[in-house]
């Protein structure tokens, strides 16, 4: 059984693994549907975050130390500008504001079980779980000390952790995925319309 410090000492660039309860779990190679889902959401989120100067998005290369025996490499993690100023050179020693994990057969139980509990217990504000294969996406946000599921069956999923960001469920389910530029243009139009109503 390893501590987070031992795991971080062992971890090297190019190694994708999580430390869960002191045990190392390697990330398996993903199929094309999984990769296309992650590429789409990563590009969409990163462009939105950059255009609004909201913080930083990291993809499976930044380790997040949550406790003495829990350190994860989330598929996507968003850190606010205030959090970015606190990031260390090698890892995040605190929970990001937003985490997205894409399920695969080998990670499903962990993403919905011990990792869910750790994200919930250590202050993640929003946890999105996307399922590239089955399309059974689930979305959670913090209500007090626990996660509450939201947007069940909704056509549009709106983030509260990432200002102004939302996705259409149809974008996530589309095969092939829609053009990121077209989705960003729709987001921008909605933002302008909301400003005019203020």
N, C-alpha and C positions, 0 to 999 in steps of 0.2 A: 504494500500500500504506500503510495507516494503522497507527499505534501505538494501544494501548489508551487512552492519554491523549487522543489526538486524537479517537478514537471517542467517548469519554465527554464531551468538550467539544461534539461534534456532536449527541449524543443528546439528545432533548427528550421531555418527558412526552407520552405518546400514540404515540410511535414505538416499534414493536416490531421489533428487529433484533438480529442477532448479529454480532460481529466474529470471524471464523475465519481464522487465519493472515494477518491484516492486511486481509482482504477483508470488506466489508459484505454480509450476506445479510438481506434484509427478510423478515419473517414474513407469510405470505399469510393472507387470511381463511379461516376453517375452516368445515367443514360442521356440520350440527346434531348428528350422532353424536359428533363430536370435542368440540363445545361441551358436550354433555350429560355426556360422560365426565369432562371437566375440572371441570365444576360439581359433579358428584357427589363426586369424589375430593377436591377442594378443601374442600368443606363438611364432609366426614367427617373429613379430616385436621385441619383447623383446629379443629373442635370438640373432637377428642380432645386435641390439643396444649394448647389453652386450659384444658380441664377438669383436666388433670394438671400445668399450669404447667411445660411442658417447654421452651419457647422461643418462636420465631416462625416462621410459615409465610408465604412471599411468593409471589405469582403474577404472573409475567411483567412486573412493573414494576420489579423490583430487578436492576440490572446486577451481574454477578459477574465481577470482573477476575481471571483466572487467570494471565496472563502478559503479556508486552509486546505481543503481537499477538492474544491470545485473551480476549475479553470477551463473555459470553453473558447473555441474559435467559431463564433456565430457565422452563418452564411452571410448575413448582412447586419451591421450594427451602426447606428447613427448616434453621434455625439454632438451635443449642442456646442455653440461657441464657448460658453463658460466651461463645459467639460473638456473641450479640446485643449484649453489652457492648462488643464491639470494632468494631461496624458503623460506617462513616462516614456522613456526612450524605447523600451522593449515590449511593454504591454499596458493595458488599462487596469488599474488597481481598483476599479469601481464599475458599477453597472452602467451601460449606455442607456440613453433615453428610450431607444427603439431597437427592437431585435426582430429580424425575420429569419425563420428557418424553413427550408424546403424539405418536405418529408421524402424519404426513400425507404424501401423495405427494411434496410438495415438500421435506420435511425429512428423510425416512427415511434417505437416504445420509449426511447430515451427523450426525444423531443417533446412528447406529450406527458412524460412522467417526471424523472428526476431533473431534467433541464428546465421544464416548465416550473417546477417547484422552486428551483434555485433562482430563476429569473424573477418569479413572483416575490420570493423572500428577500431579494437584495435590491429592490427598487427600480427595476425596469418599468417604464411608464406604459409601454405598449408592446405587445408580442403578437406578431402575425405569423401564422403557420400555414404555408401554402402546400398544396398537394398536387404536384404536376401530373401524376398518373390518374388519380380518381377525381380531381377537381373539387374535393371536399375541403375547401379552405376554411380556416377558423381565425377569428380576430378577437384579441383580448386587450383591454386597457385597465389601468389601475383604478380601483374604487376603494379608497382607504388602504388597507393592508393586503388586499387580495385582487386578483384579476377577475374581471367580469367580461363575459363574452358579449360582443356587440355585432351589429350588421348581419345578423343571421338571415340569410336569404335575400339581403338587400342588393339592389343592382349597383349601387355606388358605395364604396367603403372609404370613409373619410377619416384621416388620421388627426388626432389631437396633439400627438407628440411632435409631428413635423408640420409646421404651420403652412396652411394652404394646400397640402398634398392630399389627393384622393385618387382612387383608381376605380375603373368600371370592372365589375366581375367578368364581364364579357371579354375584357382585355386579357385577363389572367387565363381564361378558358380557351381563347382563340388559338387555332392551329392552322396556319402559322400565326405567330404573334403580330399584332399591328405595328405599324411604323412608329418608332419612339417620337419622331418629330411631330407626327400628327397628334399623338396623345399630349405632348407638351403644349402644342398650340391650343388644344381644347382646355387644358388646365389654365393657360394664360388668359384665354377668353373668359373663363369663369371667374378668375381673380379680378379682372377689369370690371366685369358686371357687378361683382360683389362690392367693389369700391364705389361704384356709381350709386349703389343703393344706400350707402352709409350717410 
